[in-house]
Amino acid sequence: MALGLLGAVAGCGGDDDGDDPGGSQGAAGTTTGDGGGGSGAVTAGQLCDEAEVVGDAPHVAAEDLAETSGIATSRRDDGVVWAHNDSGGRAELFAVGPDGGDQGRVELTGAEAVDWEDMARGPGPGGTDHLYVGDIGDNNAVREAVVVYRLPEPTVPAAGAVAAEPLTLTYPDGPRDAETLLVDPVTGDLLIVGKTWDGGSVGVYRVPADAAPGASVTMERVGEVPALAGEMVTGGDVAPDGSLVALRTYFGVQLWDRAPGQTVADALAGEPCEAPAPFEVQGEALAFTPDGRGYVTVAEGASPRVNRFHLSD
């Protein structure tokens, strides 16, 4: 409730067919061209005011997926959600079907699950989208470095193993806890949003899209998210076209509009609106739907529900 090795990532992201999602990378991670908030984009206000529950929220069938901490929606297999467990689990991803059904799992070779907290999808090598898994949890703020793993999206039904590339990251201002990994589809940058137990403001840290795998990268603190009414940030996502940013808290969903040419960090410094959210005892995972007109949430715990919210067509 969430990168790796962006050495080969181009300055702007792409879908699996290599299309430009809108804009190219400029200085310091800003965007040129349409970027976020392009013509016809869904607004945060629309989702906050009009998003509706979709279906009956099926339960996750995979019994081993009992501490869902991060999810990402597939753009290749309709309705499939990729998910992973929190700390203490295996280095593996689960494929959850539209009905909550178990669509298999894959092991990430070359990866270790110390404290996986979030995952996302975004630009990768060759202009295709990849999955990014954030091993970024650090409750006691003692880890000298955290890791994000990048891999191509596995096929469904999922089985076997997929090689994952690690990117080792350090904070410029010392270790800290985090549960939110974002990938900017416009620039290819990775961003980590911190978590504080007192619900105060948290830092936003950027990893440039051209960061190379195999070496430690010092992140850049590029902004902060003001306190969200005392709630702790537990996950998030950026809409596929870059026009919206969402953050999950234990009990809610906050949405921000992102204007053309605006960085994700600058968007998060603005005022969000509160979007519909299910009651989840420990809500940590959120991902936008592939069309950007809705989002999916899954909580921790045994047999959690897959909650979907969407604008009516």
C-alpha positions in Angstrom: 0.0 0.0 0.0 3.4 0.7 -4.0 10.7 0.7 -9.0 13.7 -0.4 -9.7 16.4 0.2 -12.1 15.5 2.8 -14.4 18.8 2.8 -16.3 17.0 2.2 -19.5 13.9 4.2 -18.9 13.2 6.8 -21.5 12.4 10.4 -20.5 8.7 9.7 -20.9 6.7 6.7 -20.1 4.6 4.5 -22.3 2.0 1.8 -22.4 2.9 -1.7 -23.5 2.6 -0.6 -27.1 5.1 2.2 -26.5 2.7 5.1 -26.9 3.6 8.3 -25.1 1.2 9.0 -22.2 1.6 12.7 -22.7 4.6 14.9 -22.4 8.4 14.6 -22.2 10.8 15.0 -19.3 12.2 18.4 -18.6 14.5 19.7 -16.0 14.2 18.5 -12.4 11.4 16.1 -13.2 9.0 18.7 -14.6 7.0 17.9 -17.7 6.6 19.5 -21.0 3.8 19.1 -23.5 0.4 17.9 -22.2 1.7 15.9 -19.3 -0.8 15.5 -16.5 -4.3 16.9 -16.7 -4.6 16.7 -20.4 -7.8 17.4 -22.4 -10.6 15.1 -21.4 -8.9 13.9 -18.2 -10.9 12.9 -15.2 -10.6 15.3 -12.3 -10.1 14.6 -8.7 -13.4 16.4 -7.9 -15.3 14.1 -10.3 -13.9 11.0 -8.6 -14.4 12.4 -5.1 -18.0 13.4 -5.9 -19.2 10.8 -8.3 -17.2 7.5 -8.0 -19.5 4.6 -7.3 -18.9 1.1 -5.9 -18.6 -1.5 -8.6 -20.0 -5.0 -8.0 -20.1 -6.9 -4.7 -16.4 -6.6 -3.7 -15.3 -10.3 -4.0 -13.0 -11.8 -1.5 -9.4 -12.7 -2.4 -9.3 -16.5 -2.8 -5.6 -17.0 -2.3 -5.2 -18.0 1.3 -1.5 -17.1 1.4 -2.3 -13.5 0.5 -3.2 -12.5 4.0 -1.3 -9.2 4.5 -1.9 -7.3 1.2 0.2 -4.3 1.4 0.6 -3.2 -2.3 -1.3 -3.7 -5.5 -1.1 -2.7 -9.2 -3.7 -3.2 -11.9 -2.9 -5.1 -15.1 -3.3 -3.3 -18.4 -2.9 -6.6 -20.3 -5.3 -8.9 -18.5 -8.6 -7.3 -18.0 -9.6 -7.0 -14.3 -6.5 -8.7 -12.9 -4.8 -7.1 -9.9 -1.2 -7.9 -8.9 -0.6 -8.0 -5.1 2.0 -8.8 -2.5 2.2 -9.5 1.2 3.7 -7.2 3.8 6.9 -8.0 5.8 7.7 -11.6 6.6 6.3 -13.0 3.3 8.0 -14.6 0.4 9.4 -12.6 -2.5 6.4 -13.3 -4.7 3.5 -11.6 -6.5 0.0 -12.9 -6.6 -2.4 -12.5 -9.6 -6.0 -11.8 -8.4 -8.8 -12.3 -10.9 -11.8 -10.0 -11.4 -13.8 -12.3 -9.1 -11.1 -12.5 -6.5 -10.0 -15.8 -7.9 -6.5 -17.2 -7.6 -4.7 -16.6 -10.9 -1.4 -17.9 -9.6 1.8 -16.4 -8.3 5.4 -15.8 -9.4 8.6 -15.7 -7.4 10.9 -12.8 -7.9 14.4 -14.1 -8.3 17.2 -11.8 -7.1 14.8 -10.2 -4.6 14.4 -10.4 -0.9 11.2 -9.5 1.0 12.4 -7.5 4.1 9.4 -5.2 4.4 7.5 -4.9 1.1 5.0 -2.0 1.4 3.8 -0.9 -2.0 3.9 -1.6 -5.7 3.2 0.4 -8.9 3.4 0.1 -12.6 5.2 2.6 -14.8 7.7 3.1 -17.6 10.5 0.6 -18.0 13.1 -0.5 -20.5 12.1 -0.5 -24.1 9.2 1.9 -23.5 7.0 -0.8 -22.0 5.3 -0.6 -18.6 6.9 -2.7 -15.8 5.9 -3.5 -12.3 7.8 -1.9 -9.4 7.8 -3.4 -5.9 8.9 -1.2 -3.0 10.8 -2.9 -0.1 10.7 0.4 1.7 9.1 -0.3 5.1 11.2 0.7 8.1 9.0 1.0 11.3 12.0 1.9 13.5 13.8 4.0 10.9 17.0 2.0 11.1 17.6 0.7 7.6 20.7 2.2 5.9 19.1 1.6 2.5 15.9 0.4 1.0 15.3 -1.4 -2.3 12.8 -1.2 -5.2 12.5 -4.1 -7.6 11.5 -3.8 -11.2 10.3 -6.6 -13.5 8.2 -7.0 -16.6 4.6 -7.9 -15.9 4.2 -11.7 -15.7 1.7 -13.6 -17.8 -1.5 -14.9 -16.4 -2.1 -17.6 -15.1 1.0 -16.8 -13.2 3.6 -19.5 -12.4 7.3 -20.0 -12.0 9.9 -17.2 -11.5 10.7 -13.8 -13.0 14.0 -12.0 -12.6 13.8 -8.7 -10.7 16.3 -5.9 -10.9 17.1 -4.1 -7.6 17.7 -0.4 -7.1 19.2 0.4 -3.8 18.1 3.7 -2.4 19.2 5.9 0.5 17.6 9.0 1.9 19.4 12.3 1.9 18.3 13.1 5.5 18.6 9.7 7.2 16.5 6.5 7.4 12.8 6.8 7.7 9.6 4.7 7.4 7.6 4.7 4.2 4.8 2.7 2.7 4.1 4.6 -0.6 5.8 4.0 -3.9 4.7 6.1 -6.9 5.9 5.9 -10.5 5.3 9.0 -12.7 4.1 7.8 -16.1 5.1 11.1 -17.7 8.7 11.4 -16.6 9.5 7.8 -15.5 10.7 9.2 -12.1 10.1 7.1 -8.9 8.8 8.8 -5.8 8.6 7.5 -2.2 6.3 9.2 0.2 7.2 8.9 3.9 5.0 7.8 6.8 4.9 9.3 10.3 3.1 7.7 13.2 1.9 11.0 14.5 0.1 11.8 11.3 2.1 14.9 10.6 3.5 16.1 7.2 5.8 13.7 5.4 8.6 14.0 2.8 8.4 13.2 -0.9 11.6 11.7 -2.3 12.5 11.4 -6.0 14.6 8.9 -7.9 15.3 10.1 -11.4 14.2 7.9 -14.3 17.8 7.5 -15.5 19.0 6.0 -12.2 21.1 3.0 -13.0 20.7 -0.4 -11.4 23.4 -2.1 -9.5 24.5 1.0 -7.6 23.3 2.9 -4.5 21.3 6.0 -5.4 20.7 8.9 -3.0 17.2 10.2 -3.4 16.3 13.8 -3.6 13.8 15.3 -1.2 11.5 17.3 -3.6 8.6 18.3 -1.3 6.3 17.2 1.4 2.7 16.2 1.9 0.9 18.3 4.6 -0.7 16.5 7.4 -3.9 14.6 6.3 -6.1 15.3 9.3 -3.8 13.1 11.5 -4.0 10.1 9.2 -0.9 8.1 8.2 -0.1 7.6 4.5 -0.1 3.8 3.7 0.0 3.7 -0.2 -0.8 5.5 -3.4 -0.7 5.6 -7.1 -0.5 8.0 -10.1 -3.2 7.8 -12.8 -2.0 6.2 -16.1 -2.1 9.6 -17.9 -0.4 11.3 -15.0 -3.3 13.7 -14.3 -4.2 12.5 -10.8 -2.3 11.4 -7.7 -3.9 9.3 -5.0 -2.7 8.5 -1.5 -4.2 5.9 0.7 -4.5 6.1 4.5 -5.8 3.5 6.9 -9.3 4.8 6.7 -9.5 6.9 3.5 -8.5 7.9 0.0 -7.2 11.4 -0.9 -7.0 12.7 -4.5 -5.1 15.5 -6.1 -5.3 17.0 -9.5 -2.0 17.4 -11.4 -1.8 20.3 -13.8 0.1 20.1 -17.1 3.8 20.8 -16.5 3.5 20.2 -12.7 5.6 17.7 -10.8 3.9 15.0 -8.7 5.5 16.5 -5.6 4.1 20.0 -6.4 0.7 18.5 -6.9 0.8 16.8 -3.5 1.6 20.1 -1.9 -1.9 21.3 -2.9 -5.3 20.6 -1.3 -6.8 17.2 -1.9 -10.4 16.0 -1.9 -11.6 12.9 -0.1 -12.8 10.1 -2.4 -15.1 7.3 -1.5 -13.5 4.5 0.5 -14.7 1.2 2.0 -14.4 0.5 5.6 -11.2 -1.5 5.9 -9.6 -2.4 9.2 -6.2 -1.8 7.8 -6.4 -0.2 4.4 -3.0 -0.1 2.7 -3.2 -0.9 -1.0 -4.6 1.3 -3.8 -4.2 1.4 -7.6 -5.9 3.3 -10.4 -7.9 1.4 -12.9 -6.2 1.2 -16.4 -8.6 3.8 -17.8 -8.0 6.3 -15.0 -11.7 6.6 -14.2 -11.6 4.7 -10.9 -9.4 2.9 -8.4 -9.1 -0.4 -6.5 -8.4 -0.9 -2.8 -7.5 -4.1 -0.9 -6.9 -4.3 2.9 -4.6 -6.5 5.0 -6.1 -9.5 6.7 -7.3 -13.0 5.7 -9.6 -13.2 2.7 -9.8 -9.4 2.1 -12.3 -7.9 -0.3 -11.3 -6.4 -3.7 -13.1 -3.0 -3.6 -13.6 -1.2 -6.9 -14.8 2.4 -7.4 -15.5 3.9 -10.8 -17.2 6.7 -12.6 -20.4 5.6 -14.4 -20.0 5.4 -18.2 
